[in-house]
Amino acid sequence: MDLNTRFPAVSDLRKRAKRRVPHFVFEYLDSSTGAEDQTQRNRGDLQDVHFWPAILKGKFDPDLSTTFMGRDYPLPFGCAPVGMSGIMWPRAEKIISAACAKAGIPYGMSTVATVLPEQLAPTIGDQGWFQMYMPGNPDFRADMLKRAKASGFHTLIVTVDTPFESSRERQRRANLTIPPKVNLAMIISMMLHPEWTLGTLKEGIPSLKLCEEYAAQANANSTEFHSLAHAGHIIRGQPGWDDIAAIRDLWDGPMLVKGVQKPEDAVRLTEMGIDGIWVSNHSGRQFDGGPSSISRLPAIRAAIPDTPIVFDSGVMGGLDILRALALGADFVMMGRAFHYAVGALGEKGPPHLINILRDDMISNMGQIGAGTLAELPACLMNPPGAGQTP
């Protein structure tokens, strides 16, 4: 199979993934919340970021390498954490993390993954980032961080934009609960997708392994919790500023806070000693009434000119990565795209996606005459302060 001919874009991987996995699985990954207006804003506002085409630049080879938070990377993007990743394809976390390690780019493991941190230790190489939904129990926090560090995860991501559960109507219509409860419609859909089903049965029904361990401890030691409650909700707290300071004291490596959209919040976090700010609206999965992530990026960059910034939300190709970098991001992470890839092509998917993104970036940098990532802002048609959305 010629992957470059059959699947030259992320959209092709998305279409094939939709055909290869059960309906409820695809809806889990692809859906947002509400009317999905914010998802559309993420895409529309990214598409409104334009570059000047360049001519007569002579021969040059675009350099995609970058240094981020003290580490050198051959590419300025990686895989963002996605909860219940293993539901998209059997062994998804292991497949994607191995592909990222081979490419030398970051892999973000979610607190609500379907594997334990220790199970990914053999595949993450030196590219492990661990994402934490902050437990309310301080003992669970400390133990979780200790386990992540011991498993080889060197960078911590604390996600703060999920204070309440979102509706995710498409997911509900697909009858998907977390953890999954099988019904007739799901059984029929699984029968129509035997490769996914057989692989999933072999690996075991996906569940929130890490959360379940702490939930079991909570249930054993207290009558406050119900044994049938969603494990992720049992350990997830509603963090405040003091909690961020406490985590900063516990974690002795690089620490990012994910879900920042206001410049004043970015400034306060930087002043607290947070190493990097992650500009994100959770790709529209939490709240439908907010701004696009890309529209917030220039103002946050202006507020914290020297702080590393990660960007996500709405990114669907190499050109989108360039747009985010041009507007102030230092690094871009993608969640859905890597999972479309593994759903579409299994183990071949993530390496192919990385090649798609690399080639797309090189092609577009050639079109705009940018030899390095640092040259991207000068190629913008409407740079911040000159008509770009503040």
N, C-alpha and C positions, 0 to 999 in steps of 0.2 A: 504494500500500500504506500503510495507516494503522499506522505502527510502534508507536504508543502503545497501540493496541488489540491488535495481534497479539503484541507482545513487550514487555509492561509490566514485566518483571523480568529479572534476570540469568539466572535459571533457564530462562526462555524462550529466551534467546540461546544458552545451553548446549545445549538440546535441538535447536535448528535447526542449530547448528554441527556437532553429531554427525551429522546427516543430510547435511550439505553437503560434508564433507571425508572422505577415505579413513579407514578404521578405524585404521590405524597412526598417522596424524596425530593423530586425536583421542586415542588412548591415550597418545601422547607428552605432550600438554598436560595431560590430565585425571588421569593416574595419579600416585600417590605411591610409597612404597616399603613393603616388608614386607606385613603384613596391612592396611595403611592405617589402623591404629588412631589414630595421631597426627592424621591428617586428620580423623577423627571427633571427637577431643578438641578440635581447633581449632574445629570447628563447634559442638559441644555446649557448650563452656565460653563461647563467645560468646553463645549463645542463653540461657545462664543469667544473663547480665547484664541486670538489669531496671531500668526507670525507673518512677517514680510518674506515673501520668496526672494531668494538671492540668485544672482547670475554672475558669471565670469569670476568665480572665486578661485579658479585653478584647481589643481589636484590636491586633495587632502583626505585623510582618513579620520573620521570622527572617533574620539576617545570617550568611552562610556564609563570609565573607571572613576571612583570617588572615594573619599575618606569620610567616614561617619562615626562620630563618637569614638575616635581613636583607632578605628579599624579600617583597613583597606578592603574595598569591594570592587570586583570587576564590572559590576552593574549596579545602578542606583535604585534597585527595587528588590522586593522579596515577598514572601507569602504571609499575609496577615492572619491572625488567629481566627478560626471559625469554629463555633461550638458544634458539637455532635458531628464533627468532620467525617467520622467513620461511617455515618449513615449514607453518605453520598456514594461511596464505593468501598468494598471490603479492603481493609488495611490502608485506607486513604492517608491517615496521619503518617504512617511509615513510608508510604510511597512518595508523598510530597516532601517530607523532611529529607529523605535520601536524595531526591533530585536537587533540592536546594543546597544540600551539603556538597554535592558533586559540582554544582555551578558556582559555589562560593558565595551564596547569598543567604540572607536570614530566613529562618522559618519560625513563625510564631505559633506556639502551642497554647491552646485555650485551656482555662481552668475546667471548662465543661467539654473536654475532649472525650473520646471513647477509649482512650488508653491512659496509662499512668505515666508520669514523667520518667520513671525508671525504664519503662518499656521503649521509650524513644532514645534513650542514651546511646544505643549502638548505631542509630541512623542520623542523628543531628550533626555529627562531626563537631566543628567549632562554630556552628551557625545557629545555635539554639537561643531563641528569645521566649521567655515564659510570660504569658498573660494571666493576670490575677483579677478575678472578681472578688473584691475584698470581703473575707468572712467577718461576721460580727464578732465571732469568738477569737480573742487574741491568741489563744494557744494554737488554734487551727492555722492562723496566719503564720505564726513563727514556724510551725512544722512544715507547712506547705512551701515556704521559702527555702527552708533547709533542704527539703527533698529536691526542689528544682535545682538548687545550686549543686548538690551532690550528683545530680544526673547530667550535669554539663551545660545547663542553661546559664548564660553569662549576663544577659540583659533582661530586666524586668519591665513589663508593661502593666500598669495599673489602669484598668478601664473604669471611668467614672460617669459615663453617660447612660447608665441603666438603673436609675433610682427606683423605678417601678416597672412592672411587667407591661410590655406593649401588646396591642391587640392582635396584630398579624392575621388579618381576616382570611387571606388566601390559605394560610397554613391551617386555620380552623376548618375552612370549607373542605380541605383535603383530609379531615379527620385525623390529623397528626397531633399527638400529644407527646410530651417529654416527661418520662420515658414513653416510647411507643406502646400503644394498646391496639392489638391487631383486631380488625373487623373484616367483614365480608368484602367490602370494596378494596381494602388493602390486600387481602388474599388474592383476589382476582388480578389486581395490578402486579403483584409479585409473580403470579403464574405466567403473566405475559412478558416478564423480564427474567428469564431463568438464569442468565449468567450472574446478574446481581444477586438473585435469591440464593443460588447455590453457594456463591462465595460468602454471602452474609451468614448463611447457616453454618458454614464451615468455621467462620471466625467467631460466631456467637452473636446474638441479638445486641445491637449497639446500646450502650448505656453509659452513664456519666461516672466512669470508674473512680476518679479521684474524689468527686463530690460524695459518692455513695460511701466511701470509706469514712469520711468525716461525719456523714449523716448517721451512719451506724453507731459511731461513738456518741453522738449527741442523743440518739434514741436510747442508748444503753444507760446514759448517765442522767437523763432528765425526762420529766413528763411533759415538758414544754413542746416537744415535737411529736408529730404523728408519723408513724413508720411508713405510711404510704405517700407522704408528701414528696413533691419533686425535690430530689436531692440538691439540685442547684440552688433552689430557693432556701433550703434549710441553712446552707452555709453562707449564703450571700447576704452581706449587710447593706446598709445605706450609708456609705462613708461620708464623713465631713472632713474639714481641713485638718483637724487634729489627727485623724486616721492616716492621712497622707504623711504627716510628719512622723507618725509612729512607724510606718512602713519604711520611710526613708532611713530611720535609725536602724531598722532590722536588716536592710539589704545593703551589702557593701560593694555592689557593682553598679553599672550604669542603670538608670531608672527613667522610664518614660511614663508620662500620664496621658492617657488616650481618651479622646472625646471632648477636647477643648475647642471652643468656638468664639470666646470673647477675649480680646487683647488683655483686659485687666486680670482675667484669670491666669493667662499665660505669664504675665509679669509676676503675679503673686507666687505661682508655682516655681518660677525660676529663682525668685528671691528665697524660697524655702530650700533650695539646693537640688531641685529636680534637674536632671541632666538634659532631658529633651522633652519637647511638647509634641503631641500627636494630634493634629487637626483632623477631626472626623465628626460626622453625624451618624455614625454606625450604619452608613450606607442606606439611610432611610428606614432602618428596621425598628427604630425605637419611637420616633416622633415624626409626624407628618407635617407639622406646622412651622418648621424652622427653615433657616436659610441653607443654601447649598454650601458644602464645605469649601469649594474653590472660591466662593465669594468672600469667605472669611479669612482666607490665607494671607492676602497682602497686608491687611491691617495687623494681623498677629505678627507677621515678619517684621513690620515696622516697629512694633512695640518691643520685640526681643531680637534685635539685629544680630546678636552673637550666640544665640541659643540654637542648638540643633532642632530641626523641625521635620517630623514625619507627616505625610499626607495620605489619606485614603478617601474613598467614597466616590463612586461613579466611574472609576478608571476602567476602560475597556480596550486599551491598546497602547502601543509605544508613543503615539502622538499625545495621548492624555498624560502620560508620564512626563513628557517634555513640557507640557503646559503647566503642570504643577511645579516642576523644578524652576521654570522661568518665573513663576509668581512667588517664589520664596521658599519652597520646600527643599530640604536637603536629601530626602529619601522618600520613596513612594512604596506603599504596601498594597497588595491586592489579595482579597479573600475569595470572592466568587470565581474569579477567572481561573485560579488554580484548581478549584473544585469542579468547574465545568470541564477542565482538561482531564482530570482523573476520571470523572464520570464518562467522558467521551471515549477515552483511549486507554484507561487503566494505567499501567506503569509507563507507557509511552507518552501519556498526556502531559505531565508537568515538564519533562525535558523539551517537548515540542513547543509548549507555551513559552518557555524561556527563550527558545530560538525565535519564535514569532515576535516577541517583544523586542529582543535585541535587534533583529533585522529591521523592524518598523522604526525603531529609534534611529538607527544608522541612516536609513533612507530619508527620514524627515529632517535629520540634522544636515544631511547633504543638501536637501532642498532649500533650507534656510541659511546655509552657509556657516553653521556652528561647528567648529572643530572640537570644542570641549563643552562640558555641561555648564561651565562658568560663563560661557558666551551666550547662553540662551536668553537671559533678560534683555540683552541689547537687540535681540531679534524680534521682540514683541511689537505688534502694531500699536497696541494701547497699553503701555506699561502703567503700573500703579501710579496714581497722581496725574495721569494724562488721559482719563476717560475710562480706565478699568474700574470695575465695581469695587468699592472700598471694602 
